[in-house]
């Protein structure tokens, strides 16, 4: 959700209702949406995240084929996003191994390219940044050359993906390029493959890295106790599993064709007693309880016999455009203080509802005769929870006498008041 996929928020609905962290999630989303291209291209990590964002559902899908207007299509891509995110987290934990996938066939008479040009553009920019940075750092020509190869491939794929989205037919040259993604090289090793797909791997001395099958896992969050304070040592893991074979019926050349291709798999695992899994352990247990695939994947998954699983959730992947005109919040500004009565200090709690425009807020203390005792705050504030501490002193720092006092918060058209008792 934070990276721009609105549908993902529905998967968190029960947690949002229970723990009320929707404002925090919305704040992160707003922060991410505010980043410009310079940020997304400032590092390889950010470029990768940008590529994942490139798979978000476009706002207008009315011109896409019927299959690409279904929830199953976009939930499939959400699964891909999560799988890629799991790999990014894994690599960021300084593991050395990389994830290699295999989905090899002998020929590709017809090829349908995932119509996600934004992802390929982001990957192209990532490869260009990698070439530039590793060259500047003085690395041997092998690594910069690898990034240059990747850039050329992703640049071509970005153009072809845009043509696919536009419903334009493939030229003969484009068909030949896609058909040569992977093919067998003649020689002594029947498992040696070539094609532009193989150039997306760094070999590091391995004879053919596309055969390497990495199931990776990363621990992304730890909860020492449950909500009642009982020690549990929960450790949330995310990981990838085997490459799935997917079959989709899509339009091409005036007809419909069943295309088969590799699909990413994403798993979640909640360990207890602070147990943190290694990649080697994950390889053995990724498909055993409590490891699981999110239930939204059931919408498009089937077992080896072709039987579908119990229906998973169908997520909303788009909303009609909303008016950006400011509407006043339905909940008023709320204030309270604790403790009350108080002896030394008290905390004044101010709640500004979601939707309120940021502005200059002022918080003043008055005595029972309406005389101003002190100004606690005078500055810019926005929606959310705010705390101000009053130490029971006036503007000059002298202790105020025991008695009843009033505090008043104002911001533009909004005003809220409260009463408190100071007991010396």
C-alpha positions as CSV (number, residue, x, y, z in Angstrom):
1,X,0.0,0.0,0.0
2,X,2.8,2.4,0.9
3,X,4.3,1.9,-2.6
4,X,1.0,2.9,-4.3
5,X,-1.0,-0.3,-4.6
6,X,-4.4,0.8,-3.1
7,X,-5.8,-2.7,-3.2
8,X,-3.2,-3.9,-0.7
9,X,-4.8,-1.8,2.1
10,X,-7.8,-4.1,2.1
11,X,-5.6,-7.0,3.3
12,X,-4.9,-4.9,6.4
13,X,-8.5,-4.0,7.1
14,X,-8.8,-6.2,10.2
15,X,-5.5,-4.9,11.7
16,X,-6.4,-1.3,10.8
17,X,-9.8,-1.7,12.6
18,X,-8.2,-3.3,15.6
19,X,-5.0,-1.3,16.1
20,X,-6.0,2.0,14.5
21,X,-2.8,2.7,12.6
22,X,-4.4,3.8,9.4
23,X,-3.2,7.4,9.9
24,X,0.4,6.1,10.2
25,X,0.0,4.0,7.0
26,X,-1.6,7.0,5.2
27,X,1.3,9.2,6.3
28,X,3.9,6.8,4.9
29,X,1.9,6.6,1.7
30,X,1.8,10.4,1.4
31,X,5.5,10.6,2.0
32,X,6.3,8.0,-0.6
33,X,4.0,9.6,-3.2
34,X,5.8,12.9,-2.7
35,X,9.2,11.6,-3.8
36,X,10.4,12.8,-7.2
37,X,12.4,11.0,-9.9
38,X,15.6,12.1,-8.4
39,X,14.8,10.2,-5.3
40,X,13.8,7.0,-7.1
41,X,17.1,7.1,-9.1
42,X,19.4,8.0,-6.2
43,X,20.3,4.4,-5.4
44,X,19.9,0.9,-6.6
45,X,17.7,0.1,-3.7
46,X,15.3,3.0,-4.6
47,X,15.4,2.0,-8.2
48,X,14.3,-1.4,-7.3
49,X,11.4,-0.1,-5.3
50,X,10.5,2.1,-8.2
51,X,10.3,-1.0,-10.4
52,X,8.0,-2.7,-8.0
53,X,5.8,0.4,-8.1
54,X,5.6,0.1,-11.8
55,X,3.3,-2.9,-11.4
56,X,0.6,-0.9,-9.6
57,X,-2.8,-1.0,-11.4
58,X,-3.3,1.9,-13.7
59,X,-6.2,4.2,-12.9
60,X,-7.8,3.7,-16.2
61,X,-8.0,0.0,-17.3
62,X,-11.0,0.3,-19.6
63,X,-8.9,0.0,-22.8
64,X,-7.1,-3.2,-21.6
65,X,-8.2,-6.7,-22.6
66,X,-10.9,-8.3,-20.5
67,X,-8.5,-10.6,-18.7
68,X,-6.5,-7.6,-17.5
69,X,-9.6,-5.9,-16.1
70,X,-10.2,-8.7,-13.6
71,X,-9.2,-8.8,-10.0
72,X,-7.3,-12.0,-10.6
73,X,-5.0,-10.3,-13.0
74,X,-4.0,-7.6,-10.6
75,X,-3.8,-9.8,-7.6
76,X,-1.4,-11.9,-9.5
77,X,0.7,-8.8,-10.0
78,X,0.4,-7.9,-6.3
79,X,1.9,-11.3,-5.6
80,X,4.7,-10.5,-7.9
81,X,5.3,-7.2,-6.1
82,X,5.5,-8.9,-2.8
83,X,7.8,-11.5,-4.0
84,X,10.2,-8.9,-5.4
85,X,10.0,-7.0,-2.2
86,X,10.9,-10.1,-0.2
87,X,14.0,-10.4,-2.4
88,X,14.9,-6.8,-1.9
89,X,14.7,-7.2,1.9
90,X,16.7,-10.3,1.7
91,X,19.5,-8.7,-0.3
92,X,19.5,-5.7,2.0
93,X,20.2,-8.0,4.9
94,X,23.7,-8.6,3.4
95,X,23.1,-12.2,2.2
96,X,25.4,-13.1,-0.6
97,X,23.2,-15.5,-2.6
98,X,20.9,-14.2,-5.3
99,X,17.6,-15.6,-6.5
100,X,17.7,-17.5,-9.8
101,X,14.6,-18.8,-11.5
102,X,14.0,-21.4,-14.1
103,X,11.1,-21.8,-16.5
104,X,12.6,-23.2,-19.6
105,X,10.8,-24.3,-22.8
106,X,12.3,-25.3,-26.1
107,X,10.7,-22.6,-28.2
108,X,8.3,-19.7,-28.1
109,X,6.2,-19.6,-31.2
110,X,4.0,-16.9,-29.7
111,X,5.0,-14.6,-26.9
112,X,2.9,-12.2,-24.8
113,X,4.9,-9.6,-22.8
114,X,3.6,-8.4,-19.5
115,X,2.1,-5.0,-20.4
116,X,3.9,-3.1,-17.6
117,X,6.1,-0.5,-19.3
118,X,6.6,1.4,-16.0
119,X,8.3,-1.5,-14.5
120,X,10.7,-2.0,-17.4
121,X,11.5,1.7,-17.5
122,X,12.3,1.7,-13.8
123,X,14.5,-1.4,-14.3
124,X,16.2,0.3,-17.3
125,X,17.0,3.4,-15.1
126,X,18.2,1.1,-12.4
127,X,20.6,-0.6,-14.7
128,X,21.8,2.7,-16.1
129,X,22.5,3.9,-12.5
130,X,24.3,0.7,-11.7
131,X,26.6,1.1,-14.8
132,X,27.3,4.7,-13.9
133,X,28.0,4.1,-10.2
134,X,30.2,1.0,-10.5
135,X,32.2,2.6,-13.3
136,X,32.7,5.7,-11.1
137,X,33.8,3.5,-8.3
138,X,36.5,1.9,-10.5
139,X,35.1,-1.6,-10.6
140,X,36.4,-4.0,-13.3
141,X,34.6,-3.8,-16.6
142,X,32.6,-7.0,-16.0
143,X,30.1,-5.4,-13.6
144,X,29.5,-2.2,-15.5
145,X,29.2,-4.3,-18.7
146,X,26.5,-6.5,-17.0
147,X,24.5,-3.4,-16.2
148,X,24.9,-2.1,-19.7
149,X,23.5,-5.4,-21.1
150,X,20.6,-5.2,-18.7
151,X,19.8,-1.6,-19.7
152,X,19.7,-2.6,-23.4
153,X,17.3,-5.5,-22.6
154,X,15.0,-3.5,-20.4
155,X,14.9,-0.6,-22.8
156,X,13.7,-2.9,-25.5
157,X,11.2,-4.5,-23.2
158,X,9.8,-1.2,-22.1
159,X,9.0,-0.2,-25.7
160,X,7.4,-3.6,-26.4
161,X,5.4,-3.6,-23.2
162,X,4.0,-0.2,-24.1
163,X,3.0,-1.5,-27.6
164,X,1.3,-4.5,-25.9
165,X,-0.7,-2.2,-23.7
166,X,-1.7,-0.1,-26.6
167,X,-2.9,-3.2,-28.5
168,X,-0.4,-2.8,-31.3
169,X,0.7,-6.0,-33.2
170,X,4.2,-7.2,-32.9
171,X,6.6,-6.7,-35.8
172,X,8.6,-9.6,-37.1
173,X,11.7,-8.2,-35.6
174,X,10.0,-7.9,-32.2
175,X,8.7,-11.4,-32.4
176,X,12.2,-12.7,-33.1
177,X,13.6,-10.8,-30.1
178,X,11.0,-12.2,-27.7
179,X,11.4,-15.8,-29.1
180,X,15.1,-15.6,-28.4
181,X,14.7,-15.0,-24.7
182,X,16.1,-18.5,-24.0
183,X,17.4,-21.2,-26.2
184,X,19.8,-24.2,-26.1
185,X,23.3,-23.8,-27.2
186,X,24.9,-26.6,-29.1
187,X,27.9,-28.2,-27.4
188,X,28.9,-30.7,-24.8
189,X,26.6,-29.3,-22.0
190,X,23.0,-29.9,-22.8
191,X,22.0,-27.8,-19.9
192,X,23.8,-24.7,-21.2
193,X,21.3,-22.0,-22.3
194,X,21.7,-18.7,-24.1
195,X,19.5,-15.7,-25.0
196,X,18.9,-12.2,-23.7
197,X,17.2,-13.6,-20.6
198,X,20.5,-15.2,-19.5
199,X,22.2,-11.9,-19.7
200,X,20.1,-10.7,-16.7
201,X,22.1,-12.9,-14.4
202,X,25.6,-12.4,-13.0
203,X,27.4,-15.7,-13.3
204,X,30.2,-15.3,-10.7
205,X,32.0,-18.4,-12.1
206,X,28.9,-20.7,-12.2
207,X,28.5,-22.7,-15.3
208,X,24.9,-21.7,-15.8
209,X,23.2,-19.7,-13.1
210,X,19.7,-19.9,-14.5
211,X,19.5,-23.4,-13.1
212,X,20.2,-22.2,-9.6
213,X,17.0,-22.3,-7.5
214,X,17.0,-19.9,-4.5
215,X,14.3,-20.0,-1.9
216,X,15.0,-17.0,0.2
217,X,13.6,-15.7,3.5
218,X,14.0,-12.4,5.4
219,X,12.8,-11.5,8.9
220,X,11.1,-8.1,8.7
221,X,9.5,-7.5,12.1
222,X,9.8,-8.7,15.7
223,X,7.2,-8.5,18.5
224,X,8.7,-9.4,21.9
225,X,5.3,-9.6,23.6
226,X,1.7,-9.9,22.6
227,X,-0.9,-7.1,23.2
228,X,-1.3,-8.3,26.8
229,X,2.4,-8.1,27.6
230,X,2.9,-11.9,27.5
231,X,6.4,-12.9,26.1
232,X,5.9,-14.5,22.7
233,X,9.0,-13.6,20.6
234,X,7.1,-13.4,17.3
235,X,9.3,-12.9,14.2
236,X,7.5,-12.2,10.9
237,X,9.3,-13.6,7.9
238,X,8.6,-13.1,4.2
239,X,10.1,-15.3,1.5
240,X,9.8,-16.8,-1.9
241,X,9.2,-20.4,-3.0
242,X,9.1,-22.3,-6.3
243,X,8.3,-20.7,-9.6
244,X,4.7,-21.5,-10.5
245,X,3.6,-22.3,-14.0
246,X,0.7,-20.0,-15.1
247,X,-1.6,-20.3,-18.0
248,X,-3.6,-17.3,-19.3
249,X,-5.9,-16.8,-22.2
250,X,-5.1,-13.5,-23.9
251,X,-5.9,-11.9,-27.3
252,X,-3.3,-11.8,-30.0
253,X,-3.4,-11.5,-33.8
254,X,-7.2,-11.3,-33.8
255,X,-7.7,-14.5,-31.8
256,X,-7.2,-15.8,-28.3
257,X,-4.2,-17.9,-27.3
258,X,-3.4,-19.8,-24.1
259,X,0.0,-18.5,-22.9
260,X,2.1,-20.4,-20.3
261,X,4.8,-18.7,-18.3
262,X,6.6,-18.5,-14.9
263,X,4.9,-16.9,-12.0
264,X,6.5,-15.8,-8.8
265,X,5.5,-17.2,-5.4
266,X,5.4,-15.3,-2.1
267,X,5.1,-16.8,1.4
268,X,4.7,-15.5,4.9
269,X,5.9,-17.3,8.1
270,X,5.4,-16.2,11.8
271,X,8.0,-17.8,14.0
272,X,7.9,-17.8,17.8
273,X,10.5,-17.6,20.6
274,X,12.6,-15.2,18.5
275,X,13.5,-17.9,16.0
276,X,15.0,-16.4,12.9
277,X,15.1,-18.6,9.8
278,X,18.1,-19.0,7.5
279,X,17.8,-19.6,3.7
280,X,18.8,-23.2,4.3
281,X,16.1,-23.8,6.8
282,X,13.5,-22.0,4.6
283,X,14.2,-24.4,1.7
284,X,13.0,-27.2,3.9
285,X,9.9,-25.6,5.5
286,X,8.6,-22.9,3.1
287,X,5.6,-25.1,2.2
288,X,4.8,-26.4,5.7
289,X,2.7,-24.7,8.4
290,X,2.9,-22.1,9.7
291,X,4.2,-20.9,6.4
292,X,1.5,-19.8,4.1
293,X,0.6,-18.0,0.9
294,X,-1.8,-15.0,1.3
295,X,-5.4,-16.1,0.7
296,X,-5.8,-13.4,-2.1
297,X,-3.5,-15.7,-4.2
298,X,-6.2,-18.4,-4.2
299,X,-8.2,-16.4,-6.7
300,X,-5.8,-17.4,-9.5
301,X,-4.0,-20.5,-8.1
302,X,-4.8,-24.1,-8.9
303,X,-3.2,-27.4,-7.8
304,X,-1.3,-29.8,-10.0
305,X,-4.6,-31.4,-11.1
306,X,-6.0,-28.0,-12.2
307,X,-8.5,-27.7,-9.3
308,X,-8.8,-24.3,-7.9
309,X,-8.5,-23.5,-4.2
310,X,-11.1,-22.1,-1.9
311,X,-12.1,-18.7,-3.2
312,X,-9.8,-16.0,-1.9
313,X,-10.6,-12.4,-1.4
314,X,-11.3,-10.2,-4.4
315,X,-9.7,-6.9,-3.9
316,X,-10.7,-3.5,-5.2
317,X,-8.0,-2.3,-7.6
318,X,-9.4,1.2,-8.4
319,X,-11.7,3.9,-7.2
320,X,-13.5,6.6,-9.1
321,X,-11.7,10.0,-9.1
322,X,-12.4,11.9,-5.9
323,X,-12.9,15.7,-5.7
324,X,-9.8,17.3,-4.3
325,X,-11.8,20.2,-2.9
326,X,-11.3,20.7,0.8
327,X,-14.1,19.4,3.0
328,X,-14.3,20.3,6.6
329,X,-13.7,17.3,9.0
330,X,-16.7,15.7,10.5
331,X,-15.1,15.2,13.9
332,X,-14.4,18.4,15.9
333,X,-11.1,19.4,17.5
334,X,-10.8,17.5,20.9
335,X,-8.8,18.6,23.9
336,X,-8.3,17.0,27.3
337,X,-5.6,17.0,30.0
338,X,-4.2,14.4,32.4
339,X,-3.8,14.3,35.3
340,X,-6.6,16.5,36.4
341,X,-6.5,17.7,39.2
342,X,-2.7,18.0,39.1
343,X,0.1,19.1,41.5
344,X,3.3,19.6,39.4
345,X,2.6,19.2,35.7
346,X,-0.2,18.1,33.4
347,X,-0.3,17.1,29.8
348,X,-2.8,18.7,27.5
349,X,-3.9,16.4,24.6
350,X,-5.1,18.0,21.4
351,X,-6.6,15.9,18.6
352,X,-7.0,17.4,15.1
353,X,-9.1,15.2,12.9
354,X,-8.1,13.8,9.5
355,X,-9.0,16.2,6.7
356,X,-8.3,19.3,8.6
357,X,-6.1,21.9,6.8
358,X,-2.8,22.6,8.5
359,X,-2.5,26.1,10.0
360,X,-1.2,28.1,12.9
361,X,-2.4,26.8,16.2
362,X,-2.3,28.6,19.6
363,X,-2.7,27.2,23.1
364,X,-3.2,29.6,26.0
365,X,-3.8,29.2,29.8
366,X,-6.2,31.5,31.6
367,X,-7.2,31.9,35.2
368,X,-10.8,31.9,36.4
369,X,-11.0,35.7,35.9
370,X,-10.1,35.4,32.2
371,X,-6.6,36.7,32.6
372,X,-3.9,35.1,30.4
373,X,-1.5,33.1,32.5
374,X,0.9,31.9,29.8
375,X,1.1,30.9,26.1
376,X,2.1,27.3,25.8
377,X,2.2,27.1,22.0
378,X,2.0,29.3,19.0
379,X,3.0,27.7,15.7
380,X,2.1,25.5,12.7
381,X,0.2,22.2,13.3
382,X,-1.6,19.7,11.2
383,X,-4.0,16.7,11.6
384,X,-3.0,14.2,14.3
385,X,-2.4,13.9,18.0
386,X,-0.4,16.7,19.8
387,X,0.7,17.0,23.4
388,X,1.6,20.1,25.4
389,X,3.0,20.1,29.0
390,X,2.1,22.9,31.5
391,X,4.3,23.0,34.6
392,X,1.9,25.2,36.6
393,X,3.9,28.4,36.1
394,X,3.0,31.7,34.5
395,X,4.7,33.4,31.6
396,X,7.5,34.6,33.9
397,X,8.2,31.2,35.3
398,X,6.6,31.9,38.7
399,X,4.5,29.1,40.2
400,X,0.8,29.8,39.8
401,X,-1.5,29.6,42.8
402,X,-3.8,26.7,43.5
403,X,-7.2,27.0,41.8
404,X,-9.2,26.4,38.6
405,X,-7.6,27.2,35.2
406,X,-8.8,27.1,31.7
407,X,-6.9,26.2,28.5
408,X,-8.0,27.2,25.0
409,X,-6.7,25.9,21.7
410,X,-7.5,27.8,18.5
411,X,-6.6,27.2,14.8
412,X,-8.4,29.3,12.2
413,X,-12.1,28.6,12.5
414,X,-11.6,25.8,15.1
415,X,-11.6,26.4,18.9
416,X,-11.7,24.0,21.8
417,X,-11.5,24.6,25.6
418,X,-11.0,22.7,28.7
419,X,-10.9,23.1,32.5
420,X,-8.3,21.9,35.0
421,X,-7.5,22.2,38.7
422,X,-4.1,23.0,40.1
423,X,-3.6,21.8,43.7
424,X,-0.4,22.9,45.5
